[in-house]
Amino acid sequence: MKLLPHIFVAISLILPTTVLADDLELINRPVNTSGLTGLLFTTSPYTLPKGRIEVGASVLTENSTIPQYTVSELPSFSISAGIAQNGELAIQTRYFKKTINNDIKERGMGDTELSYKWNFLPQSETSSMPSLALIVTGIAPTGERELDLGTVVHWGARLGLSAGAEIPWGDHVIGVYADGQMAVQDLSDARYRDRYGLANAGLILPISKYRNLQMFVEYNIVAGLARASFTGGDYTGITYGLRLVNERFNISFGTQFLHKEAPGFDNSTRVIGMMSVKF
């Protein structure tokens, strides 16, 4: 979590500080795997326009050699809506499949998350200061505890901030985003309580003439987990991906390389695919 401000400042200093013009912007700001506007994991401070609905679906598969397992989210669904005063509301749930040593399979629902994002400091046309947003998430225990994938038992929540700027560079726009959140779960139960931090920082830029093909890279951190799940505990990750968009449709693909901190867990790889449509 302490690295988040330094990551964002370092990325921002590399790029020009020209303020975003009205006639030059990203074609589409789609939702991420949590249902909030962003990259694949990073949440941007921007929100859906008021009255706009976006439906998203994603798939994620993690493969590990030591211990040998495969965990898949097949799929994850989200519904997001732009609401008044620069607000965004999203509900998201997952379905998991777990395979151990290629022959033991378990399937079940994941937890359900309801998230709210408020862009309380929009990016000004006369300032190079980044935009800021508050993120609040509540987690309902709808997941299968037998899967041992870090699901909550009674309740869970996250609270954090997102910062970002969209900066013109020639005929294109570069998006620089970062978020940091504190997560808690089951604080009323000593057997299951946990507190930990999440941080993400990402960069997206067009790589095609018409700005509809984009490349992004993200840095991801989970730190402070007391209850290690089946897939391990704390980790850092690097995510690379491509995104194809138009004004209503998004399809994104990425690969995430995880460095696991938990003893007995080797590094692993995730493959992620996502699509979403605005209405």
C-alpha positions as CSV (number, residue, x, y, z in Angstrom):
1,M,0.0,0.0,0.0
2,K,2.9,2.4,0.7
3,L,4.2,1.9,-2.8
4,L,0.9,3.2,-4.4
5,P,1.6,6.9,-4.4
6,H,5.2,6.4,-5.6
7,I,4.0,4.2,-8.5
8,F,1.5,6.8,-9.6
9,V,3.9,9.7,-9.4
10,A,6.6,7.9,-11.2
11,I,4.3,7.0,-14.1
12,S,2.9,10.5,-14.2
13,L,6.4,12.1,-14.4
14,I,7.3,10.1,-17.5
15,L,4.4,11.5,-19.4
16,P,3.5,15.0,-20.6
17,T,1.3,17.1,-18.2
18,T,-0.9,18.7,-20.8
19,V,-4.6,18.8,-19.7
20,L,-7.1,16.6,-21.5
21,A,-8.9,18.5,-24.2
22,D,-12.7,18.2,-24.8
23,D,-12.3,16.8,-28.3
24,L,-9.7,14.2,-27.4
25,E,-10.6,11.4,-25.1
26,L,-10.6,7.6,-24.8
27,I,-13.2,6.0,-27.1
28,N,-14.6,3.9,-24.2
29,R,-13.9,3.5,-20.5
30,P,-15.2,-0.1,-19.8
31,V,-15.5,-1.9,-16.5
32,N,-12.9,-4.2,-15.0
33,T,-13.3,-7.7,-13.4
34,S,-14.8,-6.2,-10.3
35,G,-17.5,-4.3,-12.2
36,L,-16.1,-0.8,-11.8
37,T,-14.6,1.3,-14.6
38,G,-10.9,0.6,-15.1
39,L,-8.5,-1.9,-16.7
40,L,-8.6,-5.6,-15.8
41,F,-7.8,-5.2,-12.1
42,T,-7.0,-1.5,-11.6
43,T,-10.0,0.8,-10.9
44,S,-9.9,4.2,-12.5
45,P,-11.5,7.3,-10.8
46,Y,-13.8,7.8,-13.8
47,T,-17.5,6.7,-13.7
48,L,-20.2,5.7,-16.2
49,P,-22.4,8.5,-17.4
50,K,-25.6,8.9,-15.5
51,G,-28.3,6.5,-16.7
52,R,-25.8,4.3,-18.6
53,I,-25.8,0.5,-17.9
54,E,-22.9,-1.8,-18.6
55,V,-23.0,-5.6,-18.5
56,G,-19.7,-7.5,-18.2
57,A,-18.5,-11.1,-18.2
58,S,-15.0,-12.3,-17.6
59,V,-13.1,-15.6,-17.4
60,L,-9.9,-16.2,-15.4
61,T,-7.8,-19.3,-15.0
62,E,-4.8,-19.7,-12.7
63,N,-2.3,-22.5,-13.1
64,S,0.2,-23.5,-10.5
65,T,2.9,-26.2,-10.5
66,I,3.8,-26.3,-6.8
67,P,1.3,-27.1,-5.5
68,Q,-0.3,-28.4,-8.6
69,Y,-3.8,-26.9,-9.1
70,T,-5.9,-25.0,-11.6
71,V,-8.6,-22.6,-10.4
72,S,-11.0,-21.0,-12.9
73,E,-13.7,-18.4,-12.7
74,L,-16.1,-19.5,-15.4
75,P,-17.5,-17.0,-15.6
76,S,-17.7,-13.8,-13.5
77,F,-20.7,-11.5,-14.2
78,S,-21.2,-7.9,-13.4
79,I,-23.9,-5.2,-13.9
80,S,-22.8,-1.6,-13.5
81,A,-24.8,1.7,-13.6
82,G,-23.9,5.4,-13.7
83,I,-25.9,7.2,-11.1
84,A,-26.2,10.9,-10.0
85,Q,-23.3,13.1,-8.9
86,N,-20.4,11.3,-10.6
87,G,-21.4,8.0,-9.0
88,E,-21.1,4.4,-10.2
89,L,-22.8,1.3,-8.7
90,A,-21.8,-2.3,-9.6
91,I,-22.8,-5.8,-8.5
92,Q,-20.6,-8.7,-9.3
93,T,-20.5,-12.5,-8.6
94,R,-18.3,-15.4,-9.7
95,Y,-18.6,-19.1,-10.4
96,F,-15.4,-21.2,-9.5
97,K,-14.0,-24.5,-10.6
98,K,-11.1,-26.0,-8.8
99,T,-8.9,-28.9,-10.0
100,I,-6.1,-30.5,-7.9
101,N,-3.5,-32.8,-9.4
102,N,-5.6,-33.0,-12.5
103,D,-8.3,-35.3,-11.1
104,I,-10.1,-33.7,-8.1
105,K,-12.7,-31.1,-9.3
106,E,-14.9,-28.9,-7.2
107,R,-17.4,-26.3,-8.4
108,G,-19.4,-23.6,-6.6
109,M,-20.5,-20.0,-6.4
110,G,-18.2,-17.2,-5.2
111,D,-19.1,-14.3,-3.0
112,T,-21.3,-11.4,-4.2
113,E,-19.9,-7.9,-4.2
114,L,-21.8,-4.6,-4.3
115,S,-19.5,-1.7,-5.0
116,Y,-20.0,2.1,-5.1
117,K,-17.5,4.6,-6.6
118,W,-17.8,8.4,-6.2
119,N,-15.6,10.7,-8.3
120,F,-15.4,13.5,-5.8
121,L,-12.6,15.3,-7.6
122,P,-13.1,15.2,-11.4
123,Q,-10.1,16.0,-13.6
124,S,-10.2,19.8,-14.3
125,E,-9.6,21.2,-17.7
126,T,-7.4,23.9,-16.1
127,S,-5.3,21.7,-13.8
128,S,-2.9,18.9,-14.2
129,M,-4.0,17.4,-10.8
130,P,-5.3,13.8,-11.2
131,S,-8.9,12.9,-10.7
132,L,-9.8,11.2,-7.4
133,A,-12.6,8.8,-6.4
134,L,-13.8,7.0,-3.3
135,I,-14.4,3.2,-3.5
136,V,-16.7,1.3,-1.1
137,T,-17.5,-2.4,-1.4
138,G,-19.7,-4.7,0.6
139,I,-19.3,-8.5,0.3
140,A,-22.1,-11.0,1.0
141,P,-21.1,-14.6,1.8
142,T,-22.8,-16.4,-1.1
143,G,-19.6,-18.5,-1.9
144,E,-19.0,-22.2,-1.2
145,R,-16.7,-22.3,1.8
146,E,-15.6,-25.8,0.9
147,L,-13.7,-24.4,-2.1
148,D,-11.3,-22.6,0.3
149,L,-10.7,-19.7,-2.1
150,G,-10.7,-16.9,0.5
151,T,-14.5,-16.5,0.7
152,V,-16.0,-14.6,3.6
153,V,-18.0,-16.5,6.2
154,H,-20.2,-13.7,7.7
155,W,-19.4,-10.4,5.9
156,G,-16.7,-8.5,4.2
157,A,-15.9,-5.0,3.0
158,R,-13.3,-2.8,1.2
159,L,-12.6,0.9,1.4
160,G,-10.2,2.8,-0.7
161,L,-9.3,5.5,-3.2
162,S,-8.6,5.6,-6.9
163,A,-6.5,8.3,-8.7
164,G,-5.9,8.8,-12.4
165,A,-5.4,11.1,-15.3
166,E,-5.9,10.9,-19.0
167,I,-3.2,12.8,-20.9
168,P,-3.0,13.8,-24.6
169,W,0.0,12.6,-26.4
170,G,-0.1,13.7,-30.0
171,D,-3.4,12.4,-31.5
172,H,-3.8,9.8,-28.7
173,V,-4.7,9.7,-25.0
174,I,-2.7,7.9,-22.4
175,G,-4.6,6.8,-19.3
176,V,-2.7,6.5,-16.0
177,Y,-4.6,4.9,-13.1
178,A,-3.9,3.7,-9.5
179,D,-6.0,2.5,-6.6
180,G,-5.4,1.3,-3.1
181,Q,-8.0,-0.4,-0.8
182,M,-8.1,-1.9,2.7
183,A,-10.1,-5.1,2.9
184,V,-11.7,-6.6,6.1
185,Q,-13.8,-9.7,6.7
186,D,-15.5,-11.5,9.5
187,L,-14.1,-9.1,12.2
188,S,-16.7,-10.4,14.7
189,D,-15.3,-14.0,14.5
190,A,-11.7,-14.7,15.7
191,R,-11.5,-17.9,13.6
192,Y,-12.1,-16.2,10.2
193,R,-11.2,-12.5,10.7
194,D,-8.7,-10.9,8.4
195,R,-7.4,-7.5,7.3
196,Y,-5.2,-6.9,4.3
197,G,-4.4,-4.3,1.6
198,L,-4.8,-4.3,-2.2
199,A,-3.0,-1.9,-4.6
200,N,-3.0,-1.6,-8.4
201,A,-1.5,0.8,-10.8
202,G,-1.9,0.7,-14.6
203,L,-1.2,2.4,-17.9
204,I,-3.2,2.2,-21.1
205,L,-2.4,3.6,-24.5
206,P,-3.7,3.3,-28.0
207,I,-1.6,1.4,-30.5
208,S,-3.7,1.8,-33.6
209,K,-4.5,4.8,-35.8
210,Y,-8.2,5.0,-34.8
211,R,-7.4,4.4,-31.0
212,N,-9.7,1.4,-30.8
213,L,-6.9,-1.1,-30.2
214,Q,-5.1,-0.5,-26.9
215,M,-2.3,-1.9,-24.9
216,F,-2.2,-1.9,-21.1
217,V,0.1,-3.0,-18.3
218,E,-0.7,-3.2,-14.6
219,Y,1.2,-3.8,-11.3
220,N,-0.8,-5.6,-8.6
221,I,-0.2,-6.1,-4.9
222,V,-2.1,-8.1,-2.2
223,A,-0.4,-7.7,1.2
224,G,-1.1,-8.6,4.8
225,L,-3.3,-11.6,4.4
226,A,-3.5,-13.5,7.7
227,R,-5.7,-16.4,6.4
228,A,-3.9,-18.0,3.4
229,S,-6.4,-19.6,1.1
230,F,-6.0,-22.6,-1.2
231,T,-4.2,-20.5,-3.8
232,G,-1.8,-19.0,-1.3
233,G,-1.5,-15.6,0.5
234,D,0.2,-12.4,-0.3
235,Y,1.5,-11.8,-3.8
236,T,2.7,-9.2,-6.3
237,G,1.7,-9.4,-10.0
238,I,2.4,-7.9,-13.4
239,T,-0.4,-8.0,-15.9
240,Y,-0.1,-7.3,-19.7
241,G,-3.0,-7.2,-22.1
242,L,-4.7,-5.9,-25.2
243,R,-8.1,-4.2,-25.5
244,L,-10.4,-3.7,-28.5
245,V,-13.2,-1.2,-28.1
246,N,-15.8,0.9,-29.8
247,E,-18.2,3.3,-28.1
248,R,-20.3,0.5,-26.6
249,F,-18.3,-2.7,-26.8
250,N,-15.1,-3.9,-25.1
251,I,-13.1,-7.1,-25.3
252,S,-9.9,-7.4,-23.3
253,F,-7.3,-10.2,-22.9
254,G,-4.5,-10.3,-20.5
255,T,-1.8,-12.5,-18.8
256,Q,-0.9,-12.0,-15.1
257,F,2.4,-13.3,-13.7
258,L,2.1,-13.8,-9.9
259,H,5.0,-13.9,-7.4
260,K,3.7,-15.7,-4.4
261,E,4.9,-14.8,-0.9
262,A,3.4,-17.8,1.0
263,P,5.8,-20.7,1.9
264,G,5.3,-23.8,-0.2
265,F,3.8,-21.9,-3.1
266,D,5.6,-21.4,-6.4
267,N,4.9,-18.5,-8.7
268,S,1.8,-19.0,-10.9
269,T,0.2,-17.5,-14.0
270,R,-3.3,-16.3,-14.8
271,V,-5.0,-15.9,-18.1
272,I,-7.9,-13.4,-18.2
273,G,-10.5,-12.6,-20.8
274,M,-13.3,-10.0,-20.5
275,M,-16.0,-8.5,-22.6
276,S,-18.7,-5.8,-21.8
277,V,-21.5,-4.0,-23.5
278,K,-23.0,-0.6,-22.7
279,F,-26.7,0.2,-22.9
